[in-house]
Amino acid sequence: MNIAFFHGLESPAVSDKSEWLNSTYKNVYTPAMDYRDPGLFNRVLKEVKDRKIDLLVGSSMGGWFAYCISTLTGIPTVLFNPAFHSRSFDPSVGIGGRGARHTVVLGKKDDLIDPATTQEWIKNNGKGKFTVHMEGNGHRTPIGIFTKYLSGLKESQSTSKHVKLFEEWAAEENSTNESLASAVAKFSNWISMITGGNKEKTVNDITIVNPDTKKDIKLTSALKKDDNTTAKKVANAFMDEYKKDDKKESKDSVLQKGITDEIEKRGKKYKEEYKEYDQEWTKEDDRNLRNEVLIDFYKGAEDVETKRKIEDAIIDAKDIKPRDYAVVARTFDNEGVDRAIEKLGKEKIDALLEDPSGNGQELGELILRSKNATPEQRQKAIMFQWVESPTSPGALLAAEHLSDKIGMGKKAKDGLAYRQDQGESFDKRAYGGIRDDVKKENLKAIDDIYNKTQEHFKKNGIKDIEVYRGSDEKDPDKYENPIESWTVDPEVGKNYGEYTHKKKVPVERIFTGHFDKGFPDPYAFGATDKDGNPIMSKEIVVLGGK
């Protein structure tokens, strides 16, 4: 059995739970999870698919991650106090429509993720079949309870099915037949023509008669044969007929029909899965499906004109959501990103960046990739990128730049080098690529943030600040990152780990923080105390010591 285990928000990757899983089962995937990293979800999802994972196990925030991956793969889960609600922040995740079997283990004394609220959430939002167990623990799950629900698993207990997706099929065909891959985005229209309008058929359903054997052969198989075979020639003739037919229709109508047919095909499949698990298909599901298909067609587009039409369909949609902008930033080419910023307009962008719910966070990468953003928008985007994840492109750019400009101590430099060795560098995390002239504007924004911070302290006569940080590491000096989040409130620090560390930091080592009215406080985004008052993190962003 292949098992994936996702630890909690502040828990280490190596723990008694991961060690027990590795000693008990042969194939266990236990990645280190930086939930503030916007690229984490897609990388882990790819690993889950590549490793053919049979069971997803998650604790707290890891339980939320495991559940989200399950909705896209149908893989069953075992979830311990999953953070279905009351999360301190919302990591970048994808949510699909597939149901699965979920075993949920809740602690009766959990005072962070209320078990009663969790059961209500499952009732109203859960996708799949849920079996809920109550134990006497708090939020932290003891190893004894953990092993109780994961002992004695057998291969036959796995109910996941690894289905070849349309995108996987296209990728495979691309390696063997380039001309076929070039027609993937138009296949829906072609299938309709060849099969007499039977849209239920897929590419793998189409057959032709092999003149050599007089027997049926799948078109995809015929296209893979040697060029001198009769079967390949007949298959090519089908392609030629399609191209002739394509010329009779306008390019726009072919594109629109292909998109419409693909939405219909995927929608039918997803709705059947919803029905199987007694889930209701909503307008939001329609919206997500449409965008999913549009993004796939954008990635497969071979000409600029087609890309621009798809960009307009996404950006101009009346029901576009802030989270869509993050997808746009990681998908559109440079011109597409610039057009998106222009279409949104300064007024709307500024309003989103100031939105108290934190929706501006979704604009971070889009702003940092575009040449059309203002200096003030870049500063806000850098701050949002840090709040989102220390391994987001903007945060990594700040760490690398300030390390060169201000200087950092050996431990901080070692931490930066380690992350770069793990692929956590700005150049590797700037998903869509950032132009040199745009990068220079972003570096200026970082300098402006730091300089503004120093002017604030100088004006107020402050030379150092006492800060606190929660950690599961007992030794506060064991590790040091190039940039770290601390707080001036020890009560906030306690929420981040078993041990609360304290130190005094000279102001020259402070990048930014809550004292800047433009700094986005992550706790304020909907988090409240028991009296309903907003919780503030009072964060201080500290540079690695010299």
C-alpha positions, 0 to 999 in steps of 0.5 A, spaced: 500 500 500 502 506 498 501 512 503 501 519 503 502 523 510 501 530 511 503 533 518 500 539 521 501 547 520 507 547 525 509 540 526 515 537 523 516 532 517 520 527 521 516 525 527 513 519 531 508 518 526 512 519 520 517 514 523 511 509 525 508 509 518 515 508 515 517 502 519 510 499 518 509 500 511 513 499 505 512 505 501 510 512 505 510 519 502 511 524 508 513 531 505 515 537 509 509 541 508 510 549 507 503 551 507 504 558 505 508 556 499 502 557 493 506 552 489 506 546 494 499 543 493 500 542 485 507 539 487 504 534 492 498 533 487 503 531 482 507 526 487 501 523 489 499 521 482 506 519 480 507 515 486 500 512 485 498 513 492 492 509 495 491 512 502 491 519 504 493 521 511 493 528 514 493 531 521 490 538 522 492 543 516 495 536 513 488 533 514 485 539 510 490 538 504 489 531 504 481 532 503 482 537 498 487 532 494 482 527 495 476 531 491 481 531 485 483 524 485 478 520 489 483 517 493 480 515 500 483 518 507 484 518 514 484 525 517 485 527 524 482 533 527 482 536 519 482 543 519 476 544 515 474 550 518 477 555 523 484 555 519 489 561 521 490 562 514 487 559 507 493 555 503 492 555 496 489 548 494 484 546 489 478 542 490 474 538 485 468 534 485 470 527 486 467 523 492 471 518 496 471 514 503 473 518 509 475 516 516 475 522 520 478 522 527 476 527 532 479 529 539 473 531 544 478 536 547 480 539 541 480 547 543 483 549 536 478 545 531 472 545 534 469 537 533 462 539 533 463 545 528 467 539 524 461 535 524 456 540 521 461 542 516 462 535 514 454 535 513 453 541 509 460 541 505 463 534 505 464 530 498 464 523 499 462 518 505 464 520 512 465 515 518 467 519 524 470 517 530 471 521 537 477 520 541 478 523 548 484 527 546 485 535 544 488 537 538 494 534 538 493 526 536 497 521 541 501 516 537 497 511 540 490 513 537 494 515 530 496 507 530 489 505 532 486 507 525 492 506 521 494 499 523 493 492 519 491 496 512 491 491 506 492 493 499 485 490 498 482 496 502 484 501 497 478 503 493 482 509 489 482 508 481 487 511 477 484 513 471 487 516 465 485 523 464 484 527 458 491 531 459 495 525 461 492 522 454 494 528 451 501 528 454 503 521 452 500 522 445 505 528 444 511 523 446 509 519 440 505 523 435 506 530 434 501 532 429 496 528 433 498 532 439 497 539 435 490 537 434 488 535 441 485 542 443 480 541 437 478 534 438 471 535 441 469 538 434 472 532 430 470 527 434 463 529 433 464 530 425 467 522 425 462 519 430 456 522 427 454 527 433 455 522 438 459 526 443 459 520 448 465 517 444 472 519 446 478 519 442 480 512 444 473 510 442 474 512 435 476 506 430 478 505 423 479 499 419 486 496 418 486 495 410 492 490 411 488 485 416 481 488 415 480 488 422 478 494 427 484 498 430 484 504 434 485 511 431 490 513 436 494 506 435 494 507 427 497 514 428 503 511 432 505 506 426 510 507 421 509 512 416 509 506 411 504 502 413 497 502 410 494 503 417 498 509 418 496 512 411 489 511 413 489 514 419 493 520 416 487 521 411 482 522 417 486 527 419 487 530 412 479 530 412 478 533 419 483 539 417 479 540 410 472 540 414 476 545 419 477 550 414 470 551 412 468 553 419 471 559 422 477 559 427 472 562 433 467 557 432 471 551 432 475 554 439 468 555 442 465 548 440 471 545 443 471 548 449 463 547 450 464 540 448 469 539 453 465 542 459 459 538 457 464 532 457 467 533 464 461 536 467 457 529 465 463 525 469 463 530 475 456 530 476 455 522 476 460 522 481 456 527 485 450 523 484 454 517 487 456 520 493 449 524 494 452 531 493 449 537 490 452 540 483 452 548 484 453 554 480 460 555 483 461 548 480 459 550 474 464 556 474 470 552 476 469 547 471 468 552 466 475 555 468 478 549 469 477 547 461 479 554 459 485 554 462 487 547 459 485 550 452 490 556 454 495 551 455 494 547 449 493 554 444 498 554 439 497 561 437 497 568 440 490 570 437 487 564 441 490 565 447 488 572 447 481 570 446 481 565 452 484 570 456 478 575 455 473 569 457 477 568 463 478 576 466 472 579 463 467 573 466 462 577 471 463 571 476 471 571 476 473 570 483 480 573 487 483 566 487 482 566 479 488 571 479 493 567 482 491 562 477 492 567 471 499 569 474 501 562 473 498 561 467 498 567 462 504 569 458 507 576 459 503 580 455 497 576 458 499 578 465 500 585 462 493 585 459 490 582 465 492 588 470 490 593 465 483 590 464 482 590 472 484 597 472 488 601 478 481 602 482 479 595 482 486 593 484 487 598 490 480 596 492 482 588 493 489 590 496 485 594 501 480 589 502 480 587 510 478 580 508 485 579 505 483 577 498 488 582 495 493 576 497 491 573 490 493 578 486 501 578 489 504 574 483 500 577 478 502 584 480 509 582 481 509 579 473 506 585 470 510 591 467 503 595 469 503 595 476 504 601 480 510 602 485 505 602 491 502 596 488 508 592 488 510 594 495 503 591 497 504 585 493 511 583 496 508 584 503 502 579 501 507 574 498 511 574 505 504 573 509 502 567 504 509 563 504 516 564 505 517 560 499 513 564 495 516 568 489 516 575 492 518 572 499 524 569 496 526 575 492 526 579 498 530 574 502 535 573 496 536 581 495 536 583 502 541 577 503 546 581 498 544 588 500 544 588 508 548 581 509 546 575 514 549 571 518 552 564 517 546 560 519 541 565 515 545 564 509 545 556 510 538 556 511 537 560 504 542 556 501 539 549 503 532 552 500 535 554 494 538 547 493 531 544 494 529 548 488 526 554 493 529 560 489 526 566 486 528 564 479 525 557 480 518 559 483 517 565 479 512 560 475 510 564 469 517 568 468 519 575 470 522 580 465 528 583 467 526 590 467 520 588 471 524 584 476 528 591 477 522 594 479 520 589 484 527 590 487 526 597 488 519 596 492 523 591 496 528 597 498 522 602 499 519 597 504 526 596 508 527 604 508 520 606 510 521 601 516 528 604 518 525 611 517 519 609 522 524 606 527 529 612 527 523 617 527 520 614 534 527 613 537 527 605 537 533 601 536 531 594 538 525 590 539 523 584 543 520 579 539 517 572 540 516 566 536 513 559 537 516 553 535 516 545 536 524 546 536 526 546 543 533 550 541 531 557 538 538 557 535 538 550 531 535 553 525 535 560 522 531 562 516 533 568 511 527 572 513 522 569 519 515 571 522 516 573 529 511 577 534 511 582 539 505 579 543 507 572 547 500 570 547 500 570 539 507 566 539 504 560 543 499 558 538 505 556 533 508 551 537 510 547 543 516 552 545 515 560 545 522 563 544 524 570 545 529 575 543 531 582 542 532 584 535 536 591 533 531 595 528 536 594 522 534 587 522 527 588 521 524 588 514 517 590 515 511 589 520 504 590 523 507 598 525 506 599 517 499 601 516 500 597 509 502 591 512 496 585 511 495 582 518 494 574 516 490 573 523 485 579 522 483 576 515 476 573 519 480 570 525 476 572 531 477 571 539 471 568 543 468 575 543 468 576 536 473 581 536 479 580 530 485 577 532 491 581 530 498 577 529 502 583 531 507 580 526 515 583 525 518 580 519 526 579 522 532 578 517 537 573 519 542 575 524 549 577 522 
